[in-house]
Amino acid sequence: MSMEFGWWNNNPEEGKYQVVADFHGGTIEWQRKQGHHNSWLTHVPSEEDWERLIFEAEKRVPRRLLSPKQFDVIKKLKDRR
């Protein structure tokens, strides 16, 4: 089952952009989009992006939207990079 996490980042050099992390089958695909009419681009996650992903995933575990096993896989992927 695929799980999508998304948020907005704002940085002085690049401006405001949307980040999406798509978690599926033990892998995470990172993409970003800046502006309404632009295409999705591959995103290289920063440490802050990984922290935000863990934070968002942690909120979904108690609501049973994400299993504890899936949450552990996300944490392991962060440690492997």
Helices and strands as residue ranges (DSSP letters): E 3-11, E 15-24, E 27-33, E 41-42, H 47-60, H 68-80
